[in-house]
Amino acid sequence: MSTFLWIQLIVTCFLGAVSPGPSLLLIVKNSISYGKTNGIITGIAHGLGIFIYAILTILGIAFLYTKYPILIKIISFSLVLYLIYISYKIFFTEEEIDLKRNNKQKYNQNFLDGFMIAFLNPKITIFFGALFSQFVNDELTNLEKFQMAFAASFIDMIWYTFVSLIVGNSLIRKNFNNTKVFNKISSIILIFISIYILVKIFT
């Protein structure tokens, strides 16, 4: 691809990554509650989910959503269930969080949550379907297709790493004296996002 097309691809992927949603909320929450390392791990896992969707889209799997639109509703509903599960865990957690240090025991759970939020979001495939349709053709090599998927994933990881470094900074975290209140607010916002997705599914 030409340099201009690569720039267009990178800019579009960046705009898609920075758009607000449950992923951003979860990564901000993890960064503040458990430290920037946990936020970065959540973001890296999210980027891996993005990479899988990007590869599948480039390989042409997106046509399934056109042929079987019920798949979008099924996977979207799975995302809603997972968001409700996360909200429940966050809302009813009673652990005392030490804002002066990272909480390493959360690495595995934060990785799983970051990956699943991306993996259970079929709208990502729709986004990539519209995006990659401008670039994918028979002249592209397999290496170039891989590079396109990697670029989308890498941009996603870089953005969420940046967010984690900012909000997970000790100077910001120390202003959150009551993490239980912050957790409950985050949980309620996730519930509202889940309701919004449900409404979009059935309307």
TIMARZA-573658 format. One record per residue (C-alpha): residue number from 1; x, z, y. Coordinates in steps of 0.001 Angstrom, whole numbers, plus 524288, in hexadecimal, padded with zeros to 5 digits. Layout:
BEGIN
<pt drenba="NUM" east="X" up="Z" north="Y"/>
...
//
This chain:
BEGIN
<pt drenba="1" east="80000" up="80000" north="80000"/>
<pt drenba="2" east="80412" up="7FDFF" north="80E04"/>
<pt drenba="3" east="80894" up="80924" north="816AD"/>
<pt drenba="4" east="7FC1D" up="80805" north="81EB5"/>
<pt drenba="5" east="7F38E" up="809C3" north="812A8"/>
<pt drenba="6" east="7FB74" up="815A2" north="80E5C"/>
<pt drenba="7" east="7F9BB" up="81BBF" north="81BD0"/>
<pt drenba="8" east="7EB26" up="8190A" north="81B1E"/>
<pt drenba="9" east="7EA76" up="81F40" north="80D9F"/>
<pt drenba="10" east="7F22E" up="82B4A" north="811D4"/>
<pt drenba="11" east="7EA1A" up="82D7F" north="81E22"/>
<pt drenba="12" east="7DD46" up="82C28" north="816B9"/>
<pt drenba="13" east="7E1C9" up="83584" north="80BFF"/>
<pt drenba="14" east="7E618" up="83F4B" north="8164D"/>
<pt drenba="15" east="7D8F2" up="83EC8" north="81D2D"/>
<pt drenba="16" east="7D255" up="840E1" north="8101A"/>
<pt drenba="17" east="7DB10" up="84C81" north="80CFF"/>
<pt drenba="18" east="7D8EB" up="85397" north="819E5"/>
<pt drenba="19" east="7CA20" up="85285" north="8197E"/>
<pt drenba="20" east="7C42B" up="86034" north="817FD"/>
<pt drenba="21" east="7BDAE" up="8646B" north="80B68"/>
<pt drenba="22" east="7BE40" up="86E4E" north="8004D"/>
<pt drenba="23" east="7CC61" up="86AB3" north="7FD2F"/>
<pt drenba="24" east="7D11C" up="86E49" north="80AC8"/>
<pt drenba="25" east="7C94C" up="87AE3" north="80AC1"/>
<pt drenba="26" east="7CEAF" up="87F07" north="7FD84"/>
<pt drenba="27" east="7DCC3" up="87C3C" north="80150"/>
<pt drenba="28" east="7DB61" up="8838A" north="80E36"/>
<pt drenba="29" east="7D530" up="88EEF" north="806FE"/>
<pt drenba="30" east="7DFE0" up="88F67" north="7FC9F"/>
<pt drenba="31" east="7EAA3" up="88E34" north="806CC"/>
<pt drenba="32" east="7E561" up="89977" north="80EDA"/>
<pt drenba="33" east="7E1AE" up="8A23B" north="80378"/>
<pt drenba="34" east="7ED1B" up="89FDD" north="7FA52"/>
<pt drenba="35" east="7F7C3" up="899C5" north="80291"/>
<pt drenba="36" east="7FC9B" up="88C39" north="805F2"/>
<pt drenba="37" east="8028E" up="889EF" north="7F877"/>
<pt drenba="38" east="7F538" up="88B74" north="7F220"/>
<pt drenba="39" east="7EF68" up="88244" north="7FC31"/>
<pt drenba="40" east="7F9F6" up="8782B" north="7F98D"/>
<pt drenba="41" east="7F79C" up="8791D" north="7EAE2"/>
<pt drenba="42" east="7E90A" up="876FF" north="7ED1C"/>
<pt drenba="43" east="7EC2A" up="86B26" north="7F583"/>
<pt drenba="44" east="7F5A7" up="86556" north="7EBA1"/>
<pt drenba="45" east="7EB7D" up="866AC" north="7E0E5"/>
<pt drenba="46" east="7E177" up="86036" north="7E9C0"/>
<pt drenba="47" east="7EAFE" up="8550A" north="7EC09"/>
<pt drenba="48" east="7EC7B" up="8533B" north="7DD52"/>
<pt drenba="49" east="7DDC1" up="851F4" north="7DC38"/>
<pt drenba="50" east="7DE2C" up="847E3" north="7E724"/>
<pt drenba="51" east="7E8C9" up="84063" north="7DFCE"/>
<pt drenba="52" east="7E088" up="83F95" north="7D377"/>
<pt drenba="53" east="7D4C8" up="83A76" north="7DB04"/>
<pt drenba="54" east="7DD41" up="830C6" north="7E26F"/>
<pt drenba="55" east="7E325" up="82B5F" north="7D5E4"/>
<pt drenba="56" east="7D5DB" up="82A5C" north="7CF49"/>
<pt drenba="57" east="7D044" up="82376" north="7DB23"/>
<pt drenba="58" east="7DB64" up="819A3" north="7DB9B"/>
<pt drenba="59" east="7D976" up="81710" north="7CD17"/>
<pt drenba="60" east="7CB5D" up="81396" north="7CFFA"/>
<pt drenba="61" east="7C445" up="81F88" north="7CAD7"/>
<pt drenba="62" east="7BC62" up="8203B" north="7D774"/>
<pt drenba="63" east="7B36C" up="8157C" north="7D26E"/>
<pt drenba="64" east="7AD78" up="81F8D" north="7C938"/>
<pt drenba="65" east="7A79A" up="8269A" north="7D4D3"/>
<pt drenba="66" east="7A168" up="819E8" north="7D94A"/>
<pt drenba="67" east="79BFD" up="816F5" north="7CBE0"/>
<pt drenba="68" east="79848" up="82504" north="7C890"/>
<pt drenba="69" east="7956F" up="82C39" north="7D569"/>
<pt drenba="70" east="7905D" up="837D3" north="7CDA3"/>
<pt drenba="71" east="79EB6" up="83AE6" north="7CAC5"/>
<pt drenba="72" east="7A0CF" up="83E46" north="7D912"/>
<pt drenba="73" east="79595" up="847F1" north="7D8B1"/>
<pt drenba="74" east="79A3E" up="84E28" north="7CC14"/>
<pt drenba="75" east="7A838" up="85012" north="7D0CC"/>
<pt drenba="76" east="7A399" up="8545C" north="7DE4B"/>
<pt drenba="77" east="79AD0" up="85E74" north="7D7F6"/>
<pt drenba="78" east="7A68E" up="8633F" north="7D026"/>
<pt drenba="79" east="7ADDA" up="864C6" north="7DCFD"/>
<pt drenba="80" east="7A28D" up="86CD4" north="7E26D"/>
<pt drenba="81" east="7A2DD" up="875C1" north="7D693"/>
<pt drenba="82" east="7B180" up="877A5" north="7D7FD"/>
<pt drenba="83" east="7B04A" up="87A8A" north="7E68B"/>
<pt drenba="84" east="7A5CE" up="884A7" north="7E394"/>
<pt drenba="85" east="7AEBC" up="88A93" north="7D93D"/>
<pt drenba="86" east="7B9EA" up="88B72" north="7E316"/>
<pt drenba="87" east="7B0B1" up="89119" north="7ED54"/>
<pt drenba="88" east="7AC25" up="89B77" north="7E3BA"/>
<pt drenba="89" east="7BA19" up="89F57" north="7E07D"/>
<pt drenba="90" east="7BDFF" up="8A00B" north="7EEBF"/>
<pt drenba="91" east="7B1D8" up="8A76A" north="7F329"/>
<pt drenba="92" east="7B28C" up="8B209" north="7E8D3"/>
<pt drenba="93" east="7C12E" up="8B3FE" north="7E87A"/>
<pt drenba="94" east="7C4C3" up="8C206" north="7EB5D"/>
<pt drenba="95" east="7D380" up="8C0AD" north="7EA8D"/>
<pt drenba="96" east="7DBD2" up="8C5B8" north="7F58C"/>
<pt drenba="97" east="7E439" up="8BAB9" north="7FABE"/>
<pt drenba="98" east="7F16B" up="8BDA8" north="80094"/>
<pt drenba="99" east="7F28B" up="8B483" north="80C38"/>
<pt drenba="100" east="8010A" up="8B777" north="80D73"/>
<pt drenba="101" east="804A5" up="8B05A" north="800FE"/>
<pt drenba="102" east="800B3" up="8A525" north="7F825"/>
<pt drenba="103" east="7F853" up="8A886" north="7EC72"/>
<pt drenba="104" east="7FF26" up="8A136" north="7E17C"/>
<pt drenba="105" east="7F522" up="8A4AA" north="7D72F"/>
<pt drenba="106" east="7EBB8" up="89AF3" north="7DD85"/>
<pt drenba="107" east="7F438" up="88EE9" north="7DB96"/>
<pt drenba="108" east="7ED8C" up="889ED" north="7CF35"/>
<pt drenba="109" east="7DFBA" up="88C40" north="7D427"/>
<pt drenba="110" east="7E284" up="8860D" north="7E15B"/>
<pt drenba="111" east="7E87E" up="87A2D" north="7DAA5"/>
<pt drenba="112" east="7DC74" up="878A4" north="7D217"/>
<pt drenba="113" east="7D30D" up="87A13" north="7DD81"/>
<pt drenba="114" east="7DA5B" up="87026" north="7E5C3"/>
<pt drenba="115" east="7DAA2" up="86631" north="7DAC6"/>
<pt drenba="116" east="7CC79" up="867FF" north="7D6CE"/>
<pt drenba="117" east="7C70E" up="866A4" north="7E491"/>
<pt drenba="118" east="7CDA3" up="85957" north="7E577"/>
<pt drenba="119" east="7CAF1" up="85541" north="7D773"/>
<pt drenba="120" east="7BC6A" up="8588E" north="7D824"/>
<pt drenba="121" east="7BA3D" up="850FB" north="7E4AC"/>
<pt drenba="122" east="7B5ED" up="84317" north="7E13B"/>
<pt drenba="123" east="7B4A0" up="83FBA" north="7EFA9"/>
<pt drenba="124" east="7C376" up="83EB5" north="7EFA9"/>
<pt drenba="125" east="7C238" up="83313" north="7E68E"/>
<pt drenba="126" east="7B85A" up="82CDC" north="7EFBB"/>
<pt drenba="127" east="7C1D3" up="82EDC" north="7FB09"/>
<pt drenba="128" east="7CD17" up="828E8" north="7F377"/>
<pt drenba="129" east="7C467" up="81DFF" north="7EE7C"/>
<pt drenba="130" east="7C18B" up="819F4" north="7FC71"/>
<pt drenba="131" east="7CFA1" up="81C08" north="80096"/>
<pt drenba="132" east="7D6E4" up="8157E" north="7F581"/>
<pt drenba="133" east="7CDAD" up="809DF" north="7F51C"/>
<pt drenba="134" east="7D4AD" up="8053D" north="80157"/>
<pt drenba="135" east="7E1F4" up="8058F" north="7FAD1"/>
<pt drenba="136" east="7E0AA" up="803EB" north="7EC19"/>
<pt drenba="137" east="7E1CF" up="7F5F0" north="7E725"/>
<pt drenba="138" east="7E792" up="7EE9C" north="7DBB3"/>
<pt drenba="139" east="7F473" up="7ECEE" north="7E2DE"/>
<pt drenba="140" east="7F746" up="7FB81" north="7E33D"/>
<pt drenba="141" east="800FB" up="80068" north="7D936"/>
<pt drenba="142" east="7FE72" up="80CAB" north="7D131"/>
<pt drenba="143" east="80931" up="81351" north="7D8FC"/>
<pt drenba="144" east="80249" up="81057" north="7E5C9"/>
<pt drenba="145" east="7F577" up="815A0" north="7E043"/>
<pt drenba="146" east="7FC66" up="82218" north="7DC31"/>
<pt drenba="147" east="80299" up="8231A" north="7E9A7"/>
<pt drenba="148" east="7F53D" up="821FF" north="7F018"/>
<pt drenba="149" east="7EFA5" up="82CFB" north="7E7C3"/>
<pt drenba="150" east="7FBD5" up="83531" north="7E9E9"/>
<pt drenba="151" east="7FB07" up="8331C" north="7F8A2"/>
<pt drenba="152" east="7ECF8" up="8380B" north="7F8EE"/>
<pt drenba="153" east="7F09F" up="843E3" north="7F0B5"/>
<pt drenba="154" east="7FD10" up="846DF" north="7F851"/>
<pt drenba="155" east="7F634" up="84630" north="80584"/>
<pt drenba="156" east="7EBD6" up="84F93" north="80066"/>
<pt drenba="157" east="7F650" up="85914" north="7FBB8"/>
<pt drenba="158" east="7FE03" up="8583E" north="8086A"/>
<pt drenba="159" east="7F1EE" up="85AF3" north="8109A"/>
<pt drenba="160" east="7EDCA" up="866E2" north="808DB"/>
<pt drenba="161" east="7FBC5" up="86BD1" north="8084D"/>
<pt drenba="162" east="7FC16" up="86B10" north="81720"/>
<pt drenba="163" east="7EF1C" up="87263" north="817FF"/>
<pt drenba="164" east="7F414" up="87CC6" north="80E8C"/>
<pt drenba="165" east="800A7" up="87ECB" north="8162A"/>
<pt drenba="166" east="7F902" up="8808C" north="822C2"/>
<pt drenba="167" east="7EDEC" up="8897E" north="81E7A"/>
<pt drenba="168" east="7F619" up="89066" north="81425"/>
<pt drenba="169" east="8000B" up="89481" north="81E45"/>
<pt drenba="170" east="801BD" up="8A33F" north="81EEC"/>
<pt drenba="171" east="7FEF9" up="8A32D" north="82D92"/>
<pt drenba="172" east="7F16D" up="89D9C" north="82AF8"/>
<pt drenba="173" east="7EE9E" up="8A502" north="81E73"/>
<pt drenba="174" east="7F116" up="8B247" north="8249B"/>
<pt drenba="175" east="7E594" up="8B010" north="82DBE"/>
<pt drenba="176" east="7DC60" up="8B049" north="82216"/>
<pt drenba="177" east="7DB64" up="8BEE7" north="8202A"/>
<pt drenba="178" east="7CF67" up="8BE47" north="81784"/>
<pt drenba="179" east="7D12E" up="8B416" north="80CF7"/>
<pt drenba="180" east="7C48F" up="8B81E" north="80635"/>
<pt drenba="181" east="7BCA1" up="8B3D0" north="81200"/>
<pt drenba="182" east="7C45F" up="8A725" north="812C4"/>
<pt drenba="183" east="7C1E9" up="8A49F" north="80445"/>
<pt drenba="184" east="7B354" up="8A6A4" north="805C7"/>
<pt drenba="185" east="7B2BE" up="89D6D" north="8116E"/>
<pt drenba="186" east="7BA53" up="89322" north="809C0"/>
<pt drenba="187" east="7B131" up="894FD" north="7FE32"/>
<pt drenba="188" east="7A50B" up="89331" north="8068B"/>
<pt drenba="189" east="7AA8A" up="886B6" north="80CA2"/>
<pt drenba="190" east="7AD52" up="88151" north="7FF0A"/>
<pt drenba="191" east="79F56" up="8845B" north="7FB0D"/>
<pt drenba="192" east="79A31" up="87CBB" north="806C5"/>
<pt drenba="193" east="7A313" up="87159" north="80332"/>
<pt drenba="194" east="79DB5" up="871F1" north="7F549"/>
<pt drenba="195" east="78FBE" up="87198" north="7FA70"/>
<pt drenba="196" east="79322" up="865FB" north="8030D"/>
<pt drenba="197" east="798C3" up="85E93" north="7F75E"/>
<pt drenba="198" east="78CA5" up="861D5" north="7EF52"/>
<pt drenba="199" east="783D4" up="85C80" north="7F9FB"/>
<pt drenba="200" east="78BE5" up="84FF9" north="7FA69"/>
<pt drenba="201" east="78AD7" up="84EB2" north="7EB8A"/>
<pt drenba="202" east="77C05" up="84F81" north="7EB15"/>
<pt drenba="203" east="778BC" up="84819" north="7F78C"/>
//
